[in-house]
Amino acid sequence: MISSADLIDPPPALAPALDRVELADPAFISDLHLGGDHVRTLDAFLRFMREVAPKHRELLILGDLFEYWAGDDDLADPVPQVVSGALIELKRRGVRVFLMHGNRDLLLGHGFMQHVGASLLADPTLASMGDQHVLLAHGDAYCTHDEAYMRFRAQARDPDYQRKFLVRSLAERKAFMGQARSRSEEHKHMKAADIMDVTPEAIRDAMRAANVTLMIHGHTHRPAQHEFVLDHAPAQRRVLPDWDFDGAPGRGGYLRVAGGELLAEDFGV
């Protein structure tokens, strides 16, 4: 079992992470928001891990696997136990597992990665799929019009802030996160929809800096295929769907690669 002492150094913001990765046959998912209140979504994820993920050589989870993560010492909770067990089994079956921090589970640390046998991806990460290069990101870093969120994002990813937070008891951390989630939901209803979406200029700047014409990200819960022109070249941005099978109608899905093309697949229950 991971102890609270193991959480502090390095904090998740400084945990070893890959910023480049080579992929052969990947599946991409994000924004599952798994937690005790999302029983059907958890069931769908476990079925995906049994039936779909083993058919690929890599599984990449681009943030927000969990509804929230209070620290790696929370593995005794039933949901983390079940989820980590599914990740361990997938790894045992020969599938490489990669995780990226989201805005809800940014405290996933080196201890959790070691426990499940996963590799932590930097946000963003440059991936190679044969001759094709793609920029992978959670997506929240590009919501630059939401100035209040960007301030929170910078604070929450500060290593010193994380160290101070992780020395609190697990009960205190969970209580704080529960309150923060409630405030976040309240604030969402008061914000214009375009403020919470990515900023096109920020996307273009990131893709230009990485020298790519393809990006995959999640976060916005607005799955889509965006085609545009970047510096006189055709470019594409693919947004992953969020998963929610506890509401009606249920929804969830993933991206896979076939014949050099990205294909969006629905995943129902």
N, C-alpha and C positions, 0 to 999 in steps of 0.2 A: 504494500500500500504506500502511496505517495504521501509524505508528511508535509506539513505547512512549511518546514524549513527548506524543503526542496523547491519551493515556489519562488523564492526571493531572488536567487542568483543562478543563471541570468533571468531577469524578468522576461515575459513573452516578447516584449518589444525588441529585446536583444537576443532572442533565441536563434540558434543557427538556422539559416533559411537559404534555400536555393533561389537564385534569380535567373537561372537558365536551366532548361530541362529538355531532353530529347524524348519524343514520344513515338510509339510505333502503332498502337491501336487504342486510342483513348476514348473514354466516356467522360463527359463533363456534366456536373450537377452543381446546384447551389441553392441556398435559401430554403432549406428544409425546416428550420426552426423547430427541431425536435425537442419535446418536453413532455412532462407528465399530463398536460392538458390536451395533448394532440395524439390521442391513442391511435386513431385510424391512419394518421400520417406516419406515425412510427411503424405501424404494421406494413404500410406501403413501402417504406424505406427498407424494411427487413426482407420483404419479398423481392425488391429490386436487387438487394445484395445477394440473394440466393439465385435469382433467375437471369438477371441481365449483366450485372457487373462481372461475374466470372467469365463471360464471353469475350471480355476485353483484356488487354495486357496492362492497361493503366486505368485507374479511377482518379479523377481530379475533382475535389470538392472545393469550389471557389467561394468559401465563406458562408457563415451562418448555418453550419450544420446543426447547431443547438440554438434554442430560443434564447438562452443566455448561458454563460459559463463563469462560475464564481472562482474557479481555480482548480488546479489539477488534483487537489485533495478531495474533490467532490465525486471521485470515481465509485464511492460506495453507494451513491444514489442509484435506484433501479434503472432509470433511463440511460445514464452514462454506462452502466454495466452492460446493458443489452447492446447498445450501439458499439461500444468498444469491442464486445465479443464478436459482432458481425464484421468489424474491420479486421480483427485478428484472424478470423476464419478466411476472409478474402485474401489476406496476405499469405496465409498458409497454402492457399490454392494457386499461388504464383502470380497474383495480380499486384502490381506496384500501386501503392496508395499515396496520394498527395493531398495535403490540406492547406488551405489558405485562411488567414484570419478574416472574419467578417466584422461587422460593427456590433454584433451581438455576442460573438464568442472570441473576442480578441485576447482573452486571457488563457486560451489554449496554449500550453507551454511545452517545453522540451520534455517534461515528464510524461505528458499524455502522448506525445509523438513516439517516445521510446516504448511506452506501454503497448501501443497498437501496431508498432512497426511502420509508421507513416513518416513521410518527409514533409517538412514545413516549407511552403512556397512563400517567397517574398511577394509583396503586393506593390507593383506588378512584377510578373515573371515573363521572360521571353522563352517561348517554347518553339521547338523545331519538330515538324512532322514531315519527314522526308525533305523535299526542297522548299517546303512552305514554312514560313515563320509567322507566329501569332503571338500577340500580346495578351496575357491572361491577367485579369484583375477582379477584385470583388466588385468595384464600381463606385463605392461611396466617395472615394477621393476626388471624383470628377463632378460631384454635386456642388460646384463652387458657388452657385447663386444662393445656397442655403448657408448664409454666413454664420448663424448661430450653431448649426451642426458642425461646420468646419472648425469652429473654435473648440467645441466639445471633442471632436475627433483628434485634434492635436493634443489636447490634455490627456485623453484616455490612452494614447499611445506613447506618452512620455515615460521613459523607464523609471524615473524617480517616483512619479505618481503611481505607477504600477507596484513598485516595491512597497510604498507606504500603504497602499490598499490591501495588498496580499498579506501583510502582517496582522490584519484584523482577523477575528474569528470567522469561520465559515458561515456561521449563523448571521453575523453582522453583514458579511458580504452579500449573502442571499437577500437579506431584507433590503439592503440598499439597492440592489439590482431590481427587485420587485417594484420598489417605488419609482425608480428611474424609468422602467418600462411603462408604468402607468402614466407618468408625465409625458413620455415620448408619444404615446398614443393620443393624448389630449392635444398636444401641440400639432400633430399631423393634421387634425381636422381644421386647424386655423391657418394652414399654409396652402398657398396655391400649388396645384399639381406640378406645374412646370418648375417650381423652385426645388422640389424634391427629386427631380429627374437630373440626369447628367447634363452638363453644359457642353454643347457641340464643340466650342473652342477648346475646352479642356481635353476632350477626346482627341481632337486633331493634334494638339500639342504633344500628347502622350504617344500617339502613334508615330508622329514625325520624329520624336526623340528616339524611339526604338527602331525607326526605319522599317516599319511594317505597314501593310495595307489591310490587315485583318486583326480584329480584336474580339475577345470573348469576355463577357463579364455578367454579373448578376446584380443583386441589391435592389434594383428599381421595381421588381415584380411586374415588369412590362415586357414579356418575351416578344422578341421581334427580330427581323432581319433588316438592318438598315444599309442601304446602298448609297454611296456618295462619292464625290471626287476629292482626292487628297493630293494636292500638288500635281494636278493634271493626270493623275493615275486613278483608276477605279479602286475603291476601297469598300470594306464591309465591316459592320459591327453587329455581332450576334449577342443578344441578350437572353440569358438563361431564365427559364420560368421558376417561380417559387412553387413550393409544394404545400398544398392544403387539402387534405381529404376529410377533415373534420367539419368543413363547411359544405354547402351545397351550391353549385355542383363541385365535386372534387376536382382537383387539378394537380398536375405534376408532369415532369418530363426531363429529357436530357438531350445532349448533343452527342453524336457519334460521327466518325469519319468513314466514308465509303467512296472508293474510286477517286480519292483526293478531294472530295466535297464534304462539307459539313451538313449533316442531316438532323433535323429536329424530330424527335420521337416523343409522342405522348406516352405517359405511363399511368394507366388506370388501375382501379381495384376491382 
